[in-house]
Amino acid sequence: MREPFKEYQGLLNERSTAAAVIFTLALMWSVGQVTFIGSLFVGAVAGAFLLQLEIKRRMERLENRRSAIREKRKSKSGSSVLLGANALDRLPSPLLLVDGDKKIAFANESARELLAAI
């Protein structure tokens, strides 16, 4: 449902709303129907529409911020895994991590030296 709104988003802004309000009031004035209630109704509809536009903009900004935070967390988690691997690699004791298929998933530098000597 977002896609149809995106197509017309350029048309839906504060200027077009103000123009529609002015046009509606001018049309009502030309046919002699400008009343306080009519003007109030047109203003309320325009205000509701502008409020809807502002909520939409804030939701988009919030989604952009969420995406940026997710990307930042992904990059941090990758770097923390790398930092942990570097810390394990520098241990003086040999360390092997074996996966479920009984294959070596990780070997620190001491373990690689020990295995190379065998």
DSSP file (Angstrom, degrees, kcal/mol; ACC not computed):
  #  RESIDUE AA STRUCTURE BP1 BP2  ACC     N-H-->O    O-->H-N    N-H-->O    O-->H-N    TCO  KAPPA ALPHA  PHI   PSI    X-CA   Y-CA   Z-CA
    1    1 A M     >        0   0    0      0, 0.0     4,-0.8     0, 0.0     0, 0.0   0.000 360.0 360.0 360.0 -14.9    0.0    0.0    0.0
    2    2 A R  H  >  +     0   0    0      1,-0.2     4,-2.0     2,-0.2     3,-0.1   0.845 360.0  66.0 -71.3 -34.0    3.0    2.3    0.3
    3    3 A E  H  > S+     0   0    0      1,-0.2     4,-1.7     2,-0.2    -1,-0.2   0.909  97.8  49.1 -61.5 -47.7    3.7    2.3   -3.4
    4    4 A P  H  > S+     0   0    0      0, 0.0     4,-1.1     0, 0.0    -1,-0.2   0.891 111.8  51.2 -60.1 -35.7    0.6    4.1   -4.6
    5    5 A F  H  < S+     0   0    0     -4,-0.8     4,-0.5     1,-0.2     3,-0.4   0.894 105.8  55.1 -66.6 -38.1    1.2    6.8   -2.1
    6    6 A K  H >< S+     0   0    0     -4,-2.0     3,-0.8     1,-0.2     4,-0.4   0.860 101.8  58.4 -62.4 -35.8    4.8    7.2   -3.2
    7    7 A E  H 3< S+     0   0    0     -4,-1.7     3,-0.3     1,-0.2    -1,-0.2   0.869 116.4  33.0 -62.2 -36.6    3.6    7.8   -6.8
    8    8 A Y  T >X S+     0   0    0     -4,-1.1     4,-1.3    -3,-0.4     3,-1.0   0.315  87.5 103.9-102.4   7.2    1.5   10.8   -5.7
    9    9 A Q  T <4 S+     0   0    0     -3,-0.8     3,-0.2    -4,-0.5    -1,-0.2   0.846  76.3  58.3 -62.2 -34.5    3.7   12.0   -2.9
   10   10 A G  T 34 S+     0   0    0     -4,-0.4    -1,-0.3    -3,-0.3    -2,-0.1   0.811 108.1  47.1 -63.4 -29.0    5.0   14.9   -5.0
   11   11 A L  T <4 S+     0   0    0     -3,-1.0     2,-1.0     1,-0.2    -1,-0.2   0.751 100.7  72.8 -82.3 -25.4    1.5   16.2   -5.4
   12   12 A L     <  +     0   0    0     -4,-1.3     2,-0.3    -3,-0.2    -1,-0.2  -0.761  69.5 109.8 -98.9  95.8    0.6   15.9   -1.7
   13   13 A N  S  > S-     0   0    0     -2,-1.0     4,-1.9    -3,-0.0     5,-0.2  -0.864  81.0 -81.7-149.8-174.8    2.4   18.6    0.2
   14   14 A E  H  > S+     0   0    0     -2,-0.3     4,-2.6     1,-0.2     5,-0.2   0.882 123.0  52.7 -64.7 -39.1    1.6   21.8    2.1
   15   15 A R  H  > S+     0   0    0      1,-0.2     4,-2.6     2,-0.2    -1,-0.2   0.924 109.9  47.0 -64.0 -44.7    1.5   24.0   -1.0
   16   16 A S  H  > S+     0   0    0      1,-0.2     4,-2.2     2,-0.2    -1,-0.2   0.867 112.8  50.9 -67.2 -33.2   -1.0   21.8   -2.8
   17   17 A T  H  X S+     0   0    0     -4,-1.9     4,-2.4     2,-0.2    -2,-0.2   0.928 111.0  47.5 -67.3 -44.6   -3.1   21.6    0.4
   18   18 A A  H  X S+     0   0    0     -4,-2.6     4,-2.6     1,-0.2    -2,-0.2   0.909 112.3  50.3 -62.0 -41.3   -3.1   25.4    0.8
   19   19 A A  H  X S+     0   0    0     -4,-2.6     4,-2.7     1,-0.2    -1,-0.2   0.903 110.2  49.7 -63.3 -40.9   -4.0   25.8   -2.9
   20   20 A A  H  X S+     0   0    0     -4,-2.2     4,-2.6     2,-0.2    -2,-0.2   0.895 111.4  49.1 -65.3 -39.6   -6.9   23.4   -2.5
   21   21 A V  H  X S+     0   0    0     -4,-2.4     4,-2.8     2,-0.2     5,-0.2   0.940 113.4  46.1 -64.8 -46.9   -8.2   25.3    0.5
   22   22 A I  H  X S+     0   0    0     -4,-2.6     4,-2.6     1,-0.2    -2,-0.2   0.920 114.1  48.6 -62.1 -43.8   -8.0   28.6   -1.3
   23   23 A F  H  X S+     0   0    0     -4,-2.7     4,-2.6    -5,-0.2    -1,-0.2   0.922 112.5  48.2 -62.1 -44.1   -9.6   27.2   -4.4
   24   24 A T  H  X S+     0   0    0     -4,-2.6     4,-2.6     2,-0.2    -2,-0.2   0.922 113.3  46.8 -64.0 -44.0  -12.4   25.6   -2.3
   25   25 A L  H  X S+     0   0    0     -4,-2.8     4,-2.5     2,-0.2    -1,-0.2   0.895 112.9  49.9 -65.2 -38.8  -13.0   28.8   -0.3
   26   26 A A  H  X S+     0   0    0     -4,-2.6     4,-2.4    -5,-0.2    -2,-0.2   0.907 111.9  48.4 -64.7 -41.3  -13.0   30.8   -3.6
   27   27 A L  H  X S+     0   0    0     -4,-2.6     4,-1.3     2,-0.2    -2,-0.2   0.914 112.5  48.0 -64.4 -42.9  -15.5   28.4   -5.1
   28   28 A M  H  <>S+     0   0    0     -4,-2.6     5,-3.4     1,-0.2     6,-0.5   0.896 112.5  49.6 -64.8 -39.1  -17.7   28.6   -2.1
   29   29 A W  H ><5S+     0   0    0     -4,-2.5     3,-1.1     4,-0.2    -2,-0.2   0.884 106.6  56.1 -65.7 -38.6  -17.5   32.4   -2.1
   30   30 A S  H 3<5S+     0   0    0     -4,-2.4    -1,-0.2     1,-0.3    -2,-0.2   0.799 112.7  40.7 -66.8 -28.1  -18.4   32.5   -5.9
   31   31 A V  T 3<5S-     0   0    0     -4,-1.3    -1,-0.3    -3,-0.2    -2,-0.2   0.313 118.0-110.6-101.9   8.5  -21.6   30.6   -5.3
   32   32 A G  T < 5S+     0   0    0     -3,-1.1    -3,-0.2    -4,-0.2    -2,-0.1   0.774  84.1 119.4  75.1  26.7  -22.4   32.5   -2.1
   33   33 A Q      < +     0   0    0     -5,-3.4     2,-0.8    -6,-0.2    -4,-0.2   0.191  27.7 128.0-110.1  15.6  -21.8   29.5    0.2
   34   34 A V        +     0   0    0     -6,-0.5     2,-0.3    -5,-0.1     3,-0.1  -0.634  31.5 154.5 -75.9 113.7  -19.0   31.0    2.4
   35   35 A T     >  -     0   0    0     -2,-0.8     4,-2.6     1,-0.1     5,-0.2  -0.868  57.5-108.5-131.1 167.1  -20.2   30.5    5.9
   36   36 A F  H  > S+     0   0    0     -2,-0.3     4,-2.5     1,-0.2     5,-0.2   0.921 121.0  48.0 -62.5 -42.9  -18.3   30.2    9.2
   37   37 A I  H  > S+     0   0    0      2,-0.2     4,-2.5     1,-0.2    -1,-0.2   0.907 112.2  49.2 -65.6 -42.2  -19.2   26.5    9.4
   38   38 A G  H  > S+     0   0    0      2,-0.2     4,-2.4     1,-0.2    -2,-0.2   0.921 113.3  46.1 -63.5 -44.1  -18.2   25.9    5.8
   39   39 A S  H  X S+     0   0    0     -4,-2.6     4,-2.6     1,-0.2    -2,-0.2   0.898 112.5  51.2 -65.1 -40.0  -14.8   27.6    6.3
   40   40 A L  H  X S+     0   0    0     -4,-2.5     4,-2.4    -5,-0.2    -2,-0.2   0.905 110.3  49.3 -63.0 -41.5  -14.3   25.8    9.6
   41   41 A F  H  X S+     0   0    0     -4,-2.5     4,-2.4     2,-0.2    -2,-0.2   0.930 111.7  47.5 -63.6 -46.5  -15.0   22.5    7.9
   42   42 A V  H  X S+     0   0    0     -4,-2.4     4,-2.4     1,-0.2    -2,-0.2   0.913 113.4  49.1 -62.3 -42.4  -12.6   23.2    5.0
   43   43 A G  H  X S+     0   0    0     -4,-2.6     4,-2.7     2,-0.2    -1,-0.2   0.892 110.4  50.6 -63.8 -39.6   -9.9   24.3    7.5
   44   44 A A  H  X S+     0   0    0     -4,-2.4     4,-2.4     2,-0.2    -2,-0.2   0.904 111.0  48.0 -65.9 -41.4  -10.4   21.1    9.6
   45   45 A V  H  X S+     0   0    0     -4,-2.4     4,-2.1     2,-0.2    -2,-0.2   0.925 113.8  47.4 -64.4 -43.7  -10.1   18.9    6.6
   46   46 A A  H  X S+     0   0    0     -4,-2.4     4,-2.5     1,-0.2    -2,-0.2   0.909 112.1  50.2 -64.4 -41.4   -7.0   20.7    5.5
   47   47 A G  H  X S+     0   0    0     -4,-2.7     4,-2.3     2,-0.2    -2,-0.2   0.900 110.0  50.0 -62.9 -41.1   -5.5   20.5    9.0
   48   48 A A  H  X S+     0   0    0     -4,-2.4     4,-2.1     2,-0.2    -1,-0.2   0.896 111.2  49.4 -64.2 -39.2   -6.2   16.8    9.2
   49   49 A F  H  X S+     0   0    0     -4,-2.1     4,-2.1     2,-0.2    -2,-0.2   0.920 111.2  48.3 -66.2 -43.5   -4.5   16.3    5.9
   50   50 A L  H  X S+     0   0    0     -4,-2.5     4,-2.2     1,-0.2    -2,-0.2   0.875 110.6  52.2 -64.3 -37.2   -1.5   18.3    6.9
   51   51 A L  H  X S+     0   0    0     -4,-2.3     4,-2.4     2,-0.2    -1,-0.2   0.901 107.9  51.5 -63.8 -41.2   -1.3   16.4   10.1
   52   52 A Q  H  X S+     0   0    0     -4,-2.1     4,-2.3     2,-0.2    -2,-0.2   0.903 109.4  50.3 -62.7 -41.7   -1.4   13.1    8.2
   53   53 A L  H  X S+     0   0    0     -4,-2.1     4,-2.4     2,-0.2    -2,-0.2   0.915 110.5  49.3 -62.3 -42.8    1.5   14.4    6.0
   54   54 A E  H  X S+     0   0    0     -4,-2.2     4,-2.4     2,-0.2    -2,-0.2   0.901 110.6  49.9 -65.0 -41.0    3.6   15.3    9.1
   55   55 A I  H  X S+     0   0    0     -4,-2.4     4,-2.4     2,-0.2    -1,-0.2   0.914 110.4  51.2 -62.5 -42.3    3.0   11.9   10.7
   56   56 A K  H  X S+     0   0    0     -4,-2.3     4,-2.2     2,-0.2    -2,-0.2   0.924 110.5  48.4 -60.6 -45.6    4.0   10.2    7.4
   57   57 A R  H  X S+     0   0    0     -4,-2.4     4,-2.4     1,-0.2    -2,-0.2   0.916 112.1  48.7 -61.9 -43.7    7.3   12.2    7.3
   58   58 A R  H  X S+     0   0    0     -4,-2.4     4,-2.4     1,-0.2    -1,-0.2   0.881 109.8  51.9 -66.0 -37.2    8.1   11.5   10.9
   59   59 A M  H  X S+     0   0    0     -4,-2.4     4,-2.5     2,-0.2    -1,-0.2   0.904 110.0  49.3 -64.5 -40.9    7.4    7.7   10.4
   60   60 A E  H  X S+     0   0    0     -4,-2.2     4,-2.3     2,-0.2    -2,-0.2   0.915 111.5  48.8 -64.3 -42.3    9.8    7.8    7.4
   61   61 A R  H  X S+     0   0    0     -4,-2.4     4,-2.3     2,-0.2    -2,-0.2   0.908 111.6  50.2 -62.9 -41.1   12.5    9.5    9.4
   62   62 A L  H  X S+     0   0    0     -4,-2.4     4,-2.5     2,-0.2    -2,-0.2   0.915 110.4  49.1 -63.2 -43.4   12.0    7.0   12.2
   63   63 A E  H  X S+     0   0    0     -4,-2.5     4,-2.4     2,-0.2    -1,-0.2   0.888 110.3  51.4 -64.2 -38.5   12.3    4.1    9.8
   64   64 A N  H  X S+     0   0    0     -4,-2.3     4,-2.3     2,-0.2    -1,-0.2   0.908 110.7  48.5 -63.8 -41.1   15.5    5.7    8.3
   65   65 A R  H  X S+     0   0    0     -4,-2.3     4,-2.4     2,-0.2    -2,-0.2   0.900 110.4  51.4 -65.5 -40.1   17.0    6.0   11.8
   66   66 A R  H  X S+     0   0    0     -4,-2.5     4,-2.6     2,-0.2    -2,-0.2   0.916 110.1  49.5 -61.8 -42.9   16.1    2.4   12.6
   67   67 A S  H  X S+     0   0    0     -4,-2.4     4,-2.5     1,-0.2    -2,-0.2   0.912 110.5  50.0 -62.8 -42.5   17.8    1.2    9.4
   68   68 A A  H  X S+     0   0    0     -4,-2.3     4,-2.3     1,-0.2    -1,-0.2   0.903 111.4  48.6 -63.2 -40.7   20.9    3.2   10.3
   69   69 A I  H  X S+     0   0    0     -4,-2.4     4,-2.5     2,-0.2    -2,-0.2   0.908 110.5  51.1 -66.0 -41.4   21.0    1.7   13.8
   70   70 A R  H  X S+     0   0    0     -4,-2.6     4,-2.4     2,-0.2    -2,-0.2   0.930 111.4  47.7 -60.4 -45.3   20.6   -1.8   12.4
   71   71 A E  H  X S+     0   0    0     -4,-2.5     4,-2.3     1,-0.2    -1,-0.2   0.902 111.6  50.5 -62.6 -40.7   23.4   -1.3   10.0
   72   72 A K  H  X S+     0   0    0     -4,-2.3     4,-2.3     1,-0.2    -1,-0.2   0.907 110.5  49.4 -64.1 -41.2   25.6    0.2   12.7
   73   73 A R  H  X S+     0   0    0     -4,-2.5     4,-2.8     2,-0.2    -2,-0.2   0.892 109.3  52.7 -65.0 -39.1   24.8   -2.8   15.0
   74   74 A K  H  X S+     0   0    0     -4,-2.4     4,-1.9     1,-0.2    -2,-0.2   0.930 111.4  45.6 -61.9 -44.3   25.7   -5.2   12.1
   75   75 A S  H  X S+     0   0    0     -4,-2.3     4,-1.8     1,-0.2    -1,-0.2   0.880 113.9  49.6 -68.7 -35.9   29.1   -3.6   11.6
   76   76 A K  H  X S+     0   0    0     -4,-2.3     4,-2.4     2,-0.2    -2,-0.2   0.911 109.2  51.2 -67.5 -41.3   29.8   -3.5   15.3
   77   77 A S  H  X S+     0   0    0     -4,-2.8     4,-1.9     1,-0.2    -2,-0.2   0.888 109.9  50.3 -66.2 -36.7   28.9   -7.2   15.8
   78   78 A G  H  X S+     0   0    0     -4,-1.9     4,-1.9    -5,-0.2    -1,-0.2   0.900 111.9  47.4 -65.0 -40.3   31.2   -8.2   12.9
   79   79 A S  H  X S+     0   0    0     -4,-1.8     4,-2.5     2,-0.2    -2,-0.2   0.853 109.9  52.5 -71.2 -33.4   34.0   -6.2   14.4
   80   80 A S  H  X S+     0   0    0     -4,-2.4     4,-2.3     2,-0.2    -1,-0.2   0.866 109.0  50.2 -70.5 -34.2   33.5   -7.6   17.9
   81   81 A V  H  X S+     0   0    0     -4,-1.9     4,-2.4     2,-0.2    -2,-0.2   0.913 112.2  48.0 -65.6 -41.7   33.6  -11.2   16.4
   82   82 A L  H  X S+     0   0    0     -4,-1.9     4,-2.4     2,-0.2    -2,-0.2   0.903 110.8  50.9 -64.6 -41.2   36.9  -10.2   14.7
   83   83 A L  H  X S+     0   0    0     -4,-2.5     4,-2.1     2,-0.2    -2,-0.2   0.906 111.0  48.9 -62.2 -42.0   38.2   -8.7   17.9
   84   84 A G  H  X S+     0   0    0     -4,-2.3     4,-2.4     2,-0.2    -2,-0.2   0.895 110.4  50.6 -64.7 -40.3   37.3  -12.0   19.8
   85   85 A A  H  X S+     0   0    0     -4,-2.4     4,-2.2     1,-0.2    -2,-0.2   0.901 110.3  50.0 -64.9 -40.2   39.0  -14.1   17.1
   86   86 A N  H  X S+     0   0    0     -4,-2.4     4,-1.2     2,-0.2    -2,-0.2   0.896 110.2  50.4 -64.4 -39.3   42.2  -11.9   17.4
   87   87 A A  H  < S+     0   0    0     -4,-2.1     3,-0.4     1,-0.2     4,-0.3   0.913 112.5  46.3 -65.3 -42.4   42.2  -12.3   21.1
   88   88 A L  H >< S+     0   0    0     -4,-2.4     3,-1.2     1,-0.2    -1,-0.2   0.858 107.6  58.3 -66.8 -34.4   41.8  -16.1   20.9
   89   89 A D  H 3< S+     0   0    0     -4,-2.2    20,-1.0     1,-0.2    21,-0.4   0.799 103.9  52.3 -65.6 -28.2   44.5  -16.2   18.2
   90   90 A R  T 3< S+     0   0    0     -4,-1.2    -1,-0.2    -3,-0.4    -2,-0.2   0.431  78.9 119.5 -91.4   0.6   47.0  -14.6   20.6
   91   91 A L    <   -     0   0    0     -3,-1.2    19,-0.5    -4,-0.3     4,-0.1  -0.417  63.8-138.0 -63.9 140.9   46.5  -17.1   23.4
   92   92 A P  S    S+     0   0    0      0, 0.0    -1,-0.1     0, 0.0     3,-0.0   0.770  83.8  75.6 -73.0 -23.8   49.7  -18.9   24.3
   93   93 A S  S    S-     0   0    0      1,-0.1    18,-0.3    17,-0.0    17,-0.3  -0.640  95.8-103.0 -87.2 144.8   47.9  -22.2   24.7
   94   94 A P        -     0   0    0      0, 0.0     2,-0.4     0, 0.0    -1,-0.1  -0.436  41.5-170.3 -65.0 138.1   46.8  -24.1   21.6
   95   95 A L        -     0   0    0     -2,-0.1    13,-2.1    -4,-0.1     2,-0.4  -0.989   9.4-177.1-137.3 125.9   43.0  -23.8   21.0
   96   96 A L  E     -A  107   0A   0     -2,-0.4     2,-0.5    11,-0.2    11,-0.2  -0.975  10.7-159.5-120.6 135.3   40.9  -25.7   18.5
   97   97 A L  E     -A  106   0A   0      9,-3.0     8,-3.4    -2,-0.4     9,-1.7  -0.975  13.9-163.4-111.9 124.1   37.2  -25.1   17.9
   98   98 A V  E     -A  104   0A   0     -2,-0.5     6,-0.2     6,-0.3    -2,-0.0  -0.900   6.9-143.4-112.0 133.8   35.5  -28.1   16.2
   99   99 A D    >   -     0   0    0      4,-2.8     3,-1.6    -2,-0.4     4,-0.1  -0.161  38.5 -85.9 -85.6-175.3   32.1  -27.8   14.5
  100  100 A G  T 3  S+     0   0    0      1,-0.3    -1,-0.1     2,-0.1    -2,-0.0   0.724 126.6  58.5 -65.7 -23.8   29.3  -30.4   14.5
  101  101 A D  T 3  S-     0   0    0      2,-0.1    -1,-0.3     1,-0.0     3,-0.1   0.258 118.7-109.9 -89.1  12.2   30.8  -32.2   11.5
  102  102 A K  S <  S+     0   0    0     -3,-1.6     2,-0.3     1,-0.3    -2,-0.1   0.843  76.2 134.2  61.2  37.1   34.0  -32.8   13.4
  103  103 A K        -     0   0    0     -4,-0.1    -4,-2.8     0, 0.0     2,-0.5  -0.874  66.6-101.4-112.5 149.3   35.9  -30.3   11.3
  104  104 A I  E     +A   98   0A   0     -2,-0.3    -6,-0.3    -6,-0.2     3,-0.1  -0.578  37.7 176.8 -72.7 118.0   38.2  -27.6   12.7
  105  105 A A  E     +     0   0A   0     -8,-3.4     2,-0.3    -2,-0.5    -7,-0.2   0.778  69.7   7.5 -89.9 -32.0   36.3  -24.4   12.6
  106  106 A F  E     -A   97   0A   0     -9,-1.7    -9,-3.0    -7,-0.0     2,-0.4  -0.985  57.0-178.4-152.4 139.2   39.1  -22.3   14.3
  107  107 A A  E     -A   96   0A   0     -2,-0.3   -11,-0.2   -11,-0.2   -18,-0.1  -0.985  22.9-137.2-136.8 127.2   42.6  -22.9   15.3
  108  108 A N     >  -     0   0    0    -13,-2.1     4,-2.4    -2,-0.4     5,-0.2  -0.200  36.1 -93.2 -76.3 176.8   44.7  -20.2   17.0
  109  109 A E  H  > S+     0   0    0    -20,-1.0     4,-2.3     1,-0.2     5,-0.2   0.883 125.3  51.7 -60.7 -41.6   48.3  -19.5   16.2
  110  110 A S  H  > S+     0   0    0    -19,-0.5     4,-2.1   -21,-0.4    -1,-0.2   0.900 111.1  48.2 -62.5 -40.4   49.7  -21.8   18.8
  111  111 A A  H  > S+     0   0    0    -18,-0.3     4,-2.7     2,-0.2    -2,-0.2   0.888 110.4  51.3 -68.6 -38.5   47.5  -24.7   17.6
  112  112 A R  H  X S+     0   0    0     -4,-2.4     4,-2.1     2,-0.2    -2,-0.2   0.901 110.9  48.4 -65.1 -40.5   48.5  -24.1   14.0
  113  113 A E  H  X S+     0   0    0     -4,-2.3     4,-1.5     2,-0.2    -2,-0.2   0.910 112.7  48.4 -64.6 -41.2   52.2  -24.2   14.9
  114  114 A L  H  X S+     0   0    0     -4,-2.1     4,-0.7     1,-0.2    -2,-0.2   0.917 113.2  46.7 -64.7 -44.0   51.6  -27.4   16.9
  115  115 A L  H  < S+     0   0    0     -4,-2.7     3,-0.4     1,-0.2    -1,-0.2   0.838 109.7  54.2 -68.4 -32.8   49.7  -29.0   14.0
  116  116 A A  H  < S+     0   0    0     -4,-2.1    -1,-0.2     1,-0.2    -2,-0.2   0.827 104.9  55.1 -69.8 -29.4   52.4  -27.9   11.5
  117  117 A A  H  <        0   0    0     -4,-1.5    -1,-0.2     1,-0.2    -2,-0.2   0.700 360.0 360.0 -75.5 -18.4   55.1  -29.6   13.6
  118  118 A I     <        0   0    0     -4,-0.7    -1,-0.2    -3,-0.4    -2,-0.2   0.461 360.0 360.0 -82.1 360.0   53.2  -32.9   13.6
